[in-house]
Amino acid sequence: MAILIGVMQLKMTYPLIFRCFKYLTLVLFAYVITGAIVHPALLTTVEATFVPHFELNKEFIGIVVAILGTTISPYLFFWQSSSEVDEMRAAGATTEQERRGTTRKELRAARIDVSVGMLFSQLVMYAIILTSGSVLHSPGHAGIETAQQAAQALRPLAGPVASVLFAAGMIGTGLLAIPVLTASAAYAVKEFFGFRGGLSESPRSRPTFYAIILVALVVGVLMNIVRIDPIQALVVTAIINGVVAPPILVLIALLARDRRVMSEHRSGSLSTALVWVATAVMGAAAVMLLVTTL
């Protein structure tokens, strides 16, 4: 009972947490500013951006798969669709029949929301890679193994308080990610086993759903207690995402063109082509990683 009460309190305070900590994620734009401050070689940067270096070994390909896995992560598929259903339920559409159908205005708003979010996320990711490479890359450098080392990429901008700035960004993104990741795990498990539950329902009425969220939280805490390398854990998790995503993308591409499912809202030719290209690239990278590993 005490566990359920704790989860219930987290559920009730999440909107407040979201409003407060979403602004901390703006700290990540410090990487964009730092990227301009460090003045990387322009021609080298442009060349490396559009003609990237490539190595046929498991370490290099593993990082490629990890980057793809953080860009198109399987858990987002469960979170995005399930959270939309929860919002509809909260708005009064409690039955599946009431939630059927959508308007072009709603689809256009969703497209803009996703496009803007992806644009800024990729901009920040590019700035992090550029800044970290420019500041931390040096002969004999073995790579980033700790959060303290990663924070030094912001030293040209923040100087001695680089660690504070880095920590603020990590706290903001971390506290926003916790409910998303744990709820995504709960949504995935409940869809697989076919039971009901969602954030729009109370822990008392759906204890199994919230128990899964709690288990995910406990596992995360235990990883910290046993001192698992957080940087390495993030890389391994991203690689797993990159390997798991292609089969899911295949299903999404097929469903998006299925007239029985999507009716008049089927994906257009351009959207479908882009999905298949992304699927092919991620699938090829995953296969290459498997081949080079074996």
N, C-alpha and C positions, 0 to 999 in steps of 0.2 A: 504493500500500500504506500509506504514512504517513497518507493521508487516512482510509482505512478504520479504521486503528488509532485515530485521534483520535475518530472517530464511535463506535467501540466503547467507548472510555473514557467518552464522554459517556453512552452507554447504561447502562453499569455503575454510574455515579455518580448517575444521575438519581434513584433512590429516596432517596438521602441528600440531594440538593439539594431534593427535594420536601419532605422532613420539616423541613429547616432553614428554607427560605424561605417556606413556607406561613404561618408565624407572622408574617412581615413584612407580609403582606397585611392583618393586623389593624390596621396603622397607618391604613388607609383609614377606619376608624371614627372617626378624629380629626375627619373632616368632620362626622360626626353630632354630636359634642360641640361643635365650633365653631359649628355651626348653632344650637345652643341658646345659646351665649355671645353671639353677635352680636345676638340679640333682633330678628329681622326683624318688621316690622309684621304682627301676627297675622291681622287681617281681610284685608289685602292678600294675604298668603301663601295663605290658604285660598281666596280668590277666584281667584287665579292658578293654584292647583293644580287646581281643579275646573272653572273657566271660563277656559281658557288663551287668551292673546292669539294672534291669527292674522293673518298677512300673506300676500298673494298675490304673492310675488316669489320668484325663484330662490334668493336667499340664505337666506331664512327656511325655505322648503320643503326646501332642501338640508340644513339642520340637522335638520329633522324626520325626513327619510329617514335621516340619519346616526344619530340616536338609535334609530330602529327597527332599523337595521342592526346596532347594537351590542347590542341586546336579543335579537334573533333572527338570529344570524350563520350563514351557510351552512356555514362550516368546522366548526361544532359538530356538524352532522348527520353528517359523515364521522368526526369524532373520537369521538363518543359510541358509534356503532355499531361502528366498527372496534376501539376499545379494549375493548369488551365481548367481542368475538370473541377478541382477544388474551388477555384474562384467562381465558377458557374454555380456550384452547389451553395456557396456562401451568398450568392446573389439571388437564390431562391429556386434555381433549376435543379431540383433534387432527383428527378427521374431521367433516365437515358433519353426518353422521347423528348423531354423538354430541352435537352442539351443538343439535340440533333440540328444540323444546319448551321450556316454562318453567312454573314454578309460580306460583300466585297470590301466594304469599309473596314470591317474587323480584320480581314486578311491583309489589307493594305497597311493597317496599323501594326499588325504583327510583323510584316515584312520590314517595315521601317525600324521597329524595335530591334529585331535581330541584326539587321544590316549595320545600324549605328553601333550596337554593342560589339559586333565582330570587328568593325573598323577600329574602334578605340582599343580593343584588346590586342589586336595584331600590331597596332602602332606602339603600344607599350611593350609588347614582347620584343619587337624589333629594336626598340631603344634599349631594353635591358641587355640584349645580346650584343649590340654595338658598344654600349658603355662598358659592360663587363669585359668584353674582348679588348677594348682599347686600354682600360685601366689595369686589368689584372693579368693580361697575357704578357708574359716575359720569358726569356730563355731560362729553362730549368724549372719553370712553374709547373707543379704537378696537378693543378686543377683546384676547384673549389670543394672543400671537404666540410666546412662548417659555415654556419650562418654569419659568424663574425667575419670570415673571409669574404663572403658575398657582400656584406655591408660596405666593404672598403671600396667598392665600385662607385659609391656616392661621395667619397672623400673629396674629389675636386670641387663639388658643390657645397657640401656641408662641413667639410673639415673634420674637427674632432667630434662633432655630433652626428657623424655619418651613421653610427650604429643606432642612435636614437631615431633618426629619420627612417632607417631601414626597418627598425622594430615597429614603428607606428604603422607603416604600410603593411607589414606582415600581420600585425594584430587585427587591423581592419579587414583585410582579405580573409584572414583565418576565421574570424568570428562570423563573417558572412558565409564562409564556405562550410562551416560545421553543420548548420541546419540543412543546407542544400545537399551535402554529401550523405549525411546520415538518413535524411528523408528519401533520397534517391535510392539508397540501399533498401529501405523499407518498401518503397514502391516496387522495385524490381522483384523482391522476394514475394510480395503479396500477389503480383501479377503472375509469377511463375507457379505459385501454389494455388492461386484462384480464390483467396479469401479477400474480404473487403477491408477498407480502412483508408484514411487520408487525413491530412492536416485540418480539413474542414470539420472533422468529427472529433469528439472528445476522447481523451485517453480512457475514460471509464467505459465508453461504449465500444471502443476498438483497442483493447489492451494488447493484443498480439502485435498490431502495427507499431504501437509506441514502444513495446518491448524490444523490437528489432532496432529501433532508433537508439534505445538505451544500450543495447549490446554493441552497436557500432561505436558509440561514445566511449564505452568502457575499453574496447579494443584499442582505440586511439590513445587513451590515457596509459594503458599498459605498455604500448610501444614506446612512450616517452619514459616510463619508469624503468624499463629494461635497457634504456639508452641505445635504442636502434638509431643508426645514423640517419637524421632527418633528410639530408640532401640525397643520400643514396636511396632512401625509401621513396622520395618523390620521383626520382628517375625510374626506379623499378615499376612504380605504379603507372607512370606515364607510358612506359613500354608495354605494360599489360593492356592499357587502354588502346594503344595503337594497334595491337594484335587482335583485340576483340572487336574493334569498331568495323572493319571491312564487311564481315558477314551481316552485321546489323544494317549497314548502309545498303547492302544488296536488297534486303527485305524492304527497307524504306523506299528505295527507288522503284521496286515492283509495286508496292502498295500505292505510291503516289500517282502511278499511271493506270491503276485499276479503276475502271469506270464503275464497277459495282460498289466499290468502297468510297471513292471520291466524287462520283457523279460528275457534275459540271465543274468541279473544282480540281480537276486533275492537273498535275504539274505540266508546264509547258515544255517545249522541246529544249529550250536553252537551260532551264533548271534541271531537267532530266540529264542532259549531256554533262553538265557540271558535276552532278552527283556521281555519275558513272566514272568521270575522270578522277574525282577525289577517291572513289572506291578503288579504282585501278592502281593509283599511286600508292595508297596506303596498303593495299594488298600486296603489291610488288615489294614494298619496303619490308613488310612483315615476312614474306617468303625469303627475301635475301638475308634477313637477320637469322632466320631459322637455318638456312644453308650455311652461312658463315660460322654459326655457333656449333653446328654439328661437324 
